[in-house]
Amino acid sequence: PRLWKKLHVEAGWETALESVLRERLAALEVSNLDWVKAFATDAPPAKLAFYAPPAAGAPVATPPALRPLLSLVRIDDAGLRAVLNDWLGLAFVADDLAQALSLRSQLPEGGSFVVKAGHVVTRVGVQLYAADSEQAGMLARQQEIENLTRQVRAQGLLADEAKTAAIRAEAAHTQASQTLTDVRQQAERATQRVHALQMDVLKLTQAHERYMQRSTQIREELEEITAQIDEQRALRGESEANFERHDAELAELQARFEDNQLAFEALDEELTAARAQSRDLDRAATDARFAARNMANRIDELKRSIQVAHEQSERVAASLEDARAELETINEQTAHTGLQGALEIRAVKEEALHAARLELDDLTAKLRAADETRLTAERALQPLRDRITELQLKEQAARLNAEQFIEQLAAAGVDEAELQAKLTPDMKPSYLQGEVTRLNNAIAALGPVNMAALDELKAATERKSFLDAQSADLNSAIETLEDAIHKIDQETRTLLQGTFDQVNLHFGELFPRLFGGGQAKLIMTGDEILDAGVQVMAQPPGKKNSTIHLLSGGEKALTATALVFAMFQLNPAPFCLLDEVDAPLDDANTERFANLVRAMSDKTQFLFISHNKIAMEMAQQLIGVTMQEQGVSRIVAVDMETAAGFAQNIV
């Protein structure tokens, strides 16, 4: 990058910095200034500056009354600041040319003043600045670009905030729409409540009338009750006398009742004890029956065991008889001799078995020790194997790199002996890479030498001839397509005009049938039929509206129905499905709609979804869904003719 891309000067002083640095403003950074010696014999055609930043530099001492230009430059790199100390160390700033001229006597040796306009004042001269190339003002444009970039980022943030605000506004609008819907629902519920309250008022009025009638009836009954009270008072005296007599009898009966109650409690305790004893006896009987069943099962098992024991004793007795017979036939001395030999063989086999077991244990211990030694050796060998594999991979990579370098040298025709003489041990790869870059740049600066210009001209001529032929073919194809488009437009206009006329005719016929009068038509809103729109003009009987938007909701729905049926008659289908078309219609319009559907059902079968009784009356088949039980739906179908005949038979 050039030097001006690394500098940031205070706003307004860009021209002053460019005036002082001149071509050094576009200087190139190099790591070694000795490389510039290559330009000594072949200098570039334009001004070119180089700089090599040192590690650090001491600041230049400036007079305290003067303001150095370097103080307005913001630099983060210490090496670059050292370079600018060398270039701008004796450059100072002044507010204007008059101030610079008045203070030039305070300048140190070799120092100069520079103003914002770029004019330079020294102790012995004045240099007026003017842009002398198209590269002037690069620093100002760079800082302007940076400012614009920051503004773009700021505008991007503002745009993001605006988008966020728009999203929030849309969410608020959605919420407001939802709130409006809720408010409308609340208004509907309020209307329903008003209707319910009106019904309650009517019911209360009827209840008040019934209350007045009942009040009159109650007054009459009160008069009758008053007469009855007088009679009851007369009877009360007799009742009090009878009450005293009966009270004495009741006291006597209560005494007898208490005695009977004590006797009843004693009998109840005896009954409870008897019931407990009965339950204990029942439980004992149940346990006895269970024990009896267990004992019976045990007896059966013992019987089976005795039978099995008898059978076994019989088999043992038979075996004993056989053994006795065999014992009688065997000589006692022979048996003793054979037994002694068998014991000796057994002892020998046991000793051999013991020795084999000892040997097996010894071999097992040795095998375990050998396995442990093998595992230890394998653990020690694994790092060595990994190291060998790593070294093999490095050796293979080095060999491949060497082969590639040898191939590249051979392809370039390099004299290896001369190259070996030029290479020294202290030469660094970075220096060689820099030399390669410098040579490539020098080769690129020479520009390409086109040795195949004639061949390219011939190829370009042939290419032009081919493209001319292709262009002629394309122009011919374009003319053919334009003719086809013109023909298609003519046929489309004819077909569209005929279709429009037929739909308009049917629409004018069906509209009076649905409205019981009036007139309607379709009007094209344009001269070109392919680009024109269609406007619907509908005037029900008794109205002089100028547009369809002045009609009510039911009239709009009926007009749309007439238009749809007019299009349907253009190319009738065997089936037509209508989904609650009669929902916004009143009874009179629904009856006209039903009559039109009934008239059109001669050629088309209509399937319609409706909740209107008038529309259901014209149907021949009714299919509905009912829920006789909660959560269980069932489809019900009714044939109207069959149902009507069934009703007549019942009558």
BELURNOR-V260278 format. One line per field, one symbol per residue. phi: phi as a letter, one per 40 degrees, with the letter a starting at -180 (. if undefined). A space follows every 50 residues. Layout:
phi=???
//
This chain:
phi=.ccccbbbbcdhbccccccccfcccbcbcbcaccccdccccbcccbcabb abcccaaccccbcccbbcccccbcbccccccccccccbcbbbbbcacccc ccbccccccgcacbbccgcbbbcbabbccacbacccgccccccccccccc cccccccccccccccccccccccccccccccccccccccccccccccccc ccccccccccccccccccccccccccccccccccccdccccccccccccc cccccccccccccccccccccccccccccccccccccccccccccccccc cccccccccdcccccccccccccccccccccccccccccccccccccccc cccccccccccccccccccccccccccccccccccccccccccccccccc ccccccccccccgccccccccccbccccccccccccccccccccccgcbc cbcccccccccccccccccccccccccccccccccccccccccccccccc cccccccccccccccghgaaabbcbiccccbccbbcbbbccgbbccaccc ccccccccccccccccccccacbcbabbbfccccccccccccdccccccc ccbbcbbbbabcccccccccbbbbbbbcbcgbbacbbbcccccccccccc c
//
